[in-house]
Amino acid sequence: MPLFRAPRGTRDLLPALHAPWERVEAVARDLARRYGYPTIETPLFEQSGVFERAIGSDTDVVEKELFRLQSRGEEQESWALRPEATAGIVRAYVQHGMRTLPQPVRLSLLGPMFRYDRPQAGRYRQFWQWDVEAIGDPGPAIDAELIELGYRFYSEAGVEGVKVHLNSIGDPACRPAYLERLAEYFSAHRAALPPLERQRLETNPLRLLDSKDPEMEVLIAQAPRLVEHLCPACAEHFAAVQAHLAVLEVPVRLEPTLVRGLDYYTRTAFEYYREGAEGQQQALGGGGRYDGLVELLGGKATPGIGFALGIDRTVLALQEQDRDGGAPAGTLAVVVGADPDDTAGRLRLATRLRAAGLAVRADLGRRRLGRQLEGAAREGAHFAVIVGDEMAEGHVQVRDLPAGTQRTEPLADLERYLRRAEASHHHG
């Protein structure tokens, strides 16, 4: 039995899992580059007020899931690990005066988030998200661009059957009247509400639509629909978003109960689901517009929209579809030696090849050649470069391990030979 284990709700990303993980992250980084969303990095922890004010004190994220940190010494601030990226990015936007930059300010962040949540399939207490934000554009076109960007991410990552669920949750002009009607509706069914939902009825009735309690399904399905109570401006914006998405040929399903779980959302709200896998934990990611958040965090009124896509759930979806890309890429070559004690010679040659950009490892164990070759094969290397007596004449033996063939190669041409083999995937 090990003496210590990873904390509950966390996990070690071992190499076999990290390989598909890196491929998914590479897709995200490449798309951010192509769409013009440069990288921003924010601290892993912030003043807890950033999240309490931005996300909402009555949300599950703040009430139950914040990892709070205690400061030491003279610092009396209250901190918390970031449960999501948008609030911290908007804080940085305000703090660094990004309003003076050409708008919208496009930003991308890829990294870990933390929530003290009940661990379950696809949900961890430390998890990774790709977050993209566009701050400073109120129009529907930027909404469509972001939604299409997220949709393309899943397509290029290889996740099949993804569709967009879309809704509008109005704005401060039209939502208050709807909330009154929603509260009236659920108040008439108070006796049927679970205890938690009765509490939400008093604090934030809109969150009742986001309930995952099975007892709420029928009540939610029959509740008044916000989209039917939008003011003319919100209705026009929502129609324009749909029109832009139709031009981009993004498949959309209107979902009138979609409200997202954070208080800062306004107007456009969206999530990504896989067809046939739409349970509580099957949302792969989502986002929405937050036109009041910059002002809430101390800036001037500025519109914004963004999304957060779960890397964990994307990799899990690929594994479920047997599309995780297989095993990690192996070492191209292992330098082995006929003289078990000549570890310096093997290390010198491997270092030279690595300096040229090749993935090469040296076998540094003092063991016979046969054992070194066995180790290289088990590692999945394509070649074994054998340092022997030929080195005195400027040659080495190169063995194609999968093919079982071997050839003599001039040391001066070794780098070019391995590079050509790596580029063409032709071995032997």
N, C-alpha and C positions, 0 to 999 in steps of 0.2 A: 504493500500500500504506500502511495506517495505521501510524503510528509505535508506537502502543501498542494492545493489545487487552485485553478483560476476561479475568481469569485463567481458566485451563482449569477447566471444571466449574461456572462461573458464567455469568450472562447478564444483559443489560440488558433490563429490562421496558419496552419502548417503548410509547407510548400505545395502539396498536392491541391489544396484548396486555394492557395494564394495565386496560382497560375491563372485559372479562369477569372479570378478577382482582378488581376492586373490587366487582363484583356478587356474587361468591362470598363475599368478606369481609363484605359487608353482610348476607347471609343468616346467616352465623355470628354476627355481633354482635347481630342481631335475636333469634336463637334464644337466645343467652346471656341477653339481657334478659328474654325471655318465660319461660324456665325458672328464672330467679333465680340466675344464675352471674355475679356482678360481676367486673369486670376487675382483674387484677393484672399488674404489669410487674416482671420480674426482670432483672438485668444480663445483657448478652450474653455475659459471661464470668464464671466462678466459680473458686474454688479447685479445682484439678483433683481434689482428694480428694473433693469432693462427687460427682463422676461416678464416680471409681474405686470409692468405697465403695458408692454406690447402685446403679450399673449392673452392677458386677462386673468385677474386673480381668482375668478370662478371656474376656470378651466381645469380639467384633470391634470394637464401638464404642470400647472403651477401648484394646484392643491395637493397633488399626490406624487408627482413624478420628478420634481426638481431634486438633483443632487446638490445640496447646499454645503458650502464650505465655510469654515470658521477662520477668520483672520487672526493674526498673532500680533503681539506687541502693541505699538501705538496705532496700528491700522485697525479701525473699528468698522470697516465696511462689511456688508453682507454680500457674499459671492455665491455663485452657482455655476456648475458645469453647464455648458450650452446644450439645451435640449433640441434646438433647431438653429439654423444659421441666419434666417432673415432678420431677426431682431438685432443681432450683432452687426450685420452688414449695414443696416439702416443707421445704427448708432455711429458706425464709422463714417458713413455718408455725411451725417450731421457734424460730427466732431472735426472732420478734416475739410469742411467747406466745399464738398463736391458739387454743391449747387452752382458754383461758378464755372464748372466744366461744361462742355457741350452736352446737352441733354438729348436723349436719356443716357444716363450712366449705366453701362452694361457691365455686369460683374459675375464671376463664377467662383465657386468654392467647392472643393472636394475633400471631405475629411470626416472624422468621427464626431458623433453626437452622443448624449448621455441622458437616459431617462430611467428613473427608478420604477420600472414597469414589471408586471408579472411575466416572467419568462415563458415563452411558448414558441411554436414553430414560426420562424420568420421574424420574431420579435426578441430583441436582445437589449440589455441595459447599456451596452456600448455598441453602437451601430454606425454604419457609414452612409452618408448621403452625398449626392451631387446636387448642389444648390446653384440656381441661376436666377439673377435678379436684373430687372430693367427699371430704373428709377428716373422719373421725370417725363414720362409720356402718358397722357390720359386716353389716347385713342385706342380703338378696337384692333387696329392692325398689329400693334405690338403684342396684344393678347394672343392673336392668332399665331404670330411668329413663335412665341414661347411654347404654345401648345403643340405646334408642329415640330419644334425642336425636340421636345420630350418624346413625342411619338416616333421621330426618326431615331432617337437614341435606342429605343427598344428594338426597332427594326434592324439597325446596324449591329446591335449587340447579339441579335439572333433569337430574341424572344418572340414566339409566334402568337397570333391571335389577340393582340393588344388593341383595345378600343378606348376612346376617350369618353368619360362621363362628364357632362357639362351642365352647369346651372348658373343662374344669376341670383345673388342674395341681396340685391338692392343696395341702397346707400342711406345715409342719415336722413334724406328727404322722404323716402317712402317706407323704410323699414319700421319706424316706430308704430305706425298705424297697423301694419301687418302683425307686429309683435303683440299688440293689444288683442287682435282677433285670435291669434294663436293661443294666447294665455286664456282667453275666454273658452276656447274649444277644449283645452286640456283641463281647465278647472272644472268643466262639466263632467269630466271623467276622472276626477281626482281619486276616487275610491279605487280605481283600477290601476293607478300608477304605482310602480315600485317605490320604496322609500327614497332612493337616490333621485329618481325623476321628480318626486314631489318637491324635493329641495331645489332642483334646477328650475322648476316651474316658478319659484319665487325669485331666483337670482338671474336666470337667463333662459327664457322659454325657447329661444331658437335652438339651444343645445339639445332639447328634447328630440329634435329631428335627427340628431347625430347619435342617438342612443343605440347601443348594441344589445340591449336586453331583449331576448326573444318575445317577452310579454308585451313589448311596445310595437311590434310589427304591424298589427291591425290598426291600432290607433294612429300610427304615423302614416300609414297608407291612406287613411281617410281624413287626415288633417288638411286645413287650408294650404294652398300652394302659394309660395311667395312669388313665383314667376307671374302669377295672375294678379298680383298687387303692385307691380312695378310702376314707378312714375314714368312719364313719357321719355325722359332722358335715359333712364336705365333700360327701358324697353328698347329704345333705339340702339343703344350701345350693344345690348345682347344680340339683337338681330344682326348687327354689323359684324360681330364676332363670328356668328354662324355663317354669314355670307363669305367672309374671308376664309374660313376653314373649308367651306365647300369648294372654293377656288383651288385650295391646296390639296384637295382630295383626302382630307383627314376624316376617317370614319368617326362619327360622333353619335352618342346616345344621350338625349336630354334626360336628366335625372332630377326631378323637382325636389327630392328630399336631401340632395347633396348640399351640405352647408359648411363642411370642414370643421375642425375642432378648435380653431383659434379665433379669438375675438377680433383680430385686426383685419379680417377679410371684408371686402366690399365688392359688389357687382360680380365679376366673373369668378367662378369657382370650378375647378376641374380635378379629376382623378383619372389614373390609368389602371385599367383592369384587363386581365386575361379572360377571354371567352371561356365559359364553363368552369371558371375558378373565381367566383365572386363572393366568397365568404368573408368573414370579418377580417381575416389576415391576408386576403388576396389582393388588396390594393397595392400596386407596385410603387406608387408615388402620386403626387398631386401638388396643386398650388392654387393661386388665385391673386386677385387684385387687392391692394391694401392702400387705398388713396389717403387714408388718414394717419398712417403709421409714422411718417416722418415728422409730422406736427406733434404727434403724441410723444415722441422722443426728443422734443425740444427744437426742431427745425421749423422752417416755414412750410406751409401747406404744399405738398408735392405728391403727385400720383406715383404709383409703383405697382409692379406685378412680378411674381416670381414663382418658381416651383422647387420642390425637393424630391428627388428620386432615390429610392432606397437601393444601394448597391447590394446589400445582403439579400434582399428579396429578388433582385434581378438574377444574381448567381443561383439562388435556390430555384427560380423558375427555369433557368437553363438546365440545371441538373435534372429537374422533373421531366423536362422535354428531351433529355439525353443530348443536349447541345452545349455542354460546358467546355467543349474544345479539347477534351482529352487530357492527357498527362502534361506536366510542365515540360518545356523544351529542355532537352538534355544537354550536357556538356558536349561541345563539338569534338574535343580530343582530350585524352589524358596522356601525359608524358610519363612513360615507364622506362625502366632501365635494366640492362642485363646484369649490371653490378649492383647488388642490393645496397651497398654502402655509399654509392655515388648520388646521394640525395642532392648535393649542391649542384651537380651537373643537370639533373632533371629540373630542379627549381629555376636554374638560370635560363634554360630553354623555354620553359613555360612562361616565365616572366617576360621574355622577349616577345613571345607570341601574344600574350595578353596586352602588352604595350601597343601592339599593332591592331588591337580591337577585337581579337578573337576570344571565344569562350573556351579557355584551356585550363585544365587542372594538372598539377604535378602529383604523382603518387610519392609521398614522402616517407612511406613506411620502409623499414629495412627488411624486406621479404623478397623471396625469389620471384623471378620474372613471371612465372605461371600464375602465381597468386595476384600479382599486380594486374595482369591481363583479365583475370576473373573479376577483380574489383571494378575495372573500367567497364566491362560488359554489364555487370549488375547495375552500375550507375546509369546506363543508357547512353554512354558516349558513342559517337559514330566511329571515331578513330582512336587508335593507340599509336602514339609516336614513340618508337623504341630507340632509346639511346644505347648504342653498343660500340663495338670496335670500329664500325664504319665512321664514327664521329671524327676520328683522326684524319680521314680523307675527305671530310666535309659532307658526309651522307648520313641519313637516318633511315630506318625501316618504318613504313607507315602501314598499319594493319587496319583494313576495313572490318570492323568487328561483326556487324550483321552479315556481311557477305562471306567472311572467313578468308578473304584474299589479302595478299601482302605485296608491297612493292618497295623498291629502293628509291628514295627521293633526295636530290641534292639539298643540302641545308639552305642554300641561297634561294631555292625555289619553294621551300616548304610553306612559307606564309601565303604565297600566291596560290599554291595547290589547295591548301585548306580553305582559303577564301572562295575560290572557284567552286569547290565542293559544297560549301555552305550556301552559296548563292543559288546553285542549281539543284540542290537537294539530291545530287547524284553522288553516290558513294561506291568506290571500287572501279 
